[in-house]
Amino acid sequence: MVKVLIVDDNEQITSILAEYAKKEGYMPIVATDGEEALQKFKNENPDILLLDVMMPKIDGFSVCRQIRKSSNVPIIMITARGEDFEKIMGLEIGADDYIVKPFSPGEVMARIKAIMRRIKSYKQEQQIFAYDNLKINLDDYTAAVDDKILPLTKKEIEILWTLATYKDKVFSRDNLLNKLWGYDYFGDSRTVDSHIKRLRAKIDTVSHDNWEIKTIWGVGYKFEVKA
């Protein structure tokens, strides 16, 4: 059974989401502050987190940072309407997605299902890809160049895997949103641009003379193999 850790200091929100999670066949685990969230994450080993940003004791950003030190578990951040900096910050520190309040509980469940479906499909694929000095391993969600592990987030690894396994194929932003987020995305294509920007910055710290992630202006991105 999929365990969903729901973290929000609003008991009405956690109660509603927990009920919807049960109806979907998930096991909800509830925490109402950051400290409790970290403790339950350690004890319960959940499969996915719904994580509010503004919480007592430890905020959601700090909780996300702590979890990302040891785990690539999917994290959906819950942000306040109109607070773009919260969305950007969440993605910067390793969140897979964000959802804006007020939201539909059905929408949240749809996003959870999409993420779990995507994880299942990745597990069914070949788990190791190698080209030149690049190696991506989906068994442990690592990517290395010249055997040096890159500090990539789960989503950055999924983007790199998708582009690299379809060498020289151009993916539009919408292609990547549909494939990697797995639903009719409620945000916008800047999410893809933000992830690509951070991914490139990390790749550029190592040598990759024979390949690169290239922007095709007005179209999207591709993993380009150089002659």
Salt bridges, closest charged atoms under 4 A:
ASP8 OD2 - LYS101 NZ 3.31
GLU19 OE2 - LYS22 NZ 3.68
GLU24 OE1 - LYS113 NZ 3.35
ASP33 OD2 - LYS57 NZ 3.75
GLU36 OE2 - LYS40 NZ 3.14
GLU44 OE1 - LYS3 NZ 3.85
ASP52 OD1 - LYS101 NZ 3.44
ASP84 OD1 - LYS87 NZ 3.39
GLU92 OE2 - ARG198 NH1 3.69
ASP96 OD1 - ARG68 NH2 3.04
ASP96 OD2 - LYS154 NZ 3.87
ASP97 OD2 - ARG111 NH1 3.36
GLU107 OE2 - ARG111 NH2 2.87
GLU156 OE2 - ARG198 NE 3.59
GLU156 OE1 - LYS202 NZ 2.76
GLU158 OE1 - ARG118 NE 3.07
GLU158 OE2 - LYS154 NZ 2.82
GLU158 OE1 - LYS155 NZ 3.54
ASP188 OD2 - ARG190 NH2 2.97
ASP193 OD1 - ARG173 NE 2.74
ASP204 OD1 - HIS208 NE2 3.02
GLU224 OE2 - LYS214 NZ 3.51
GLU224 OE2 - LYS222 NZ 3.41
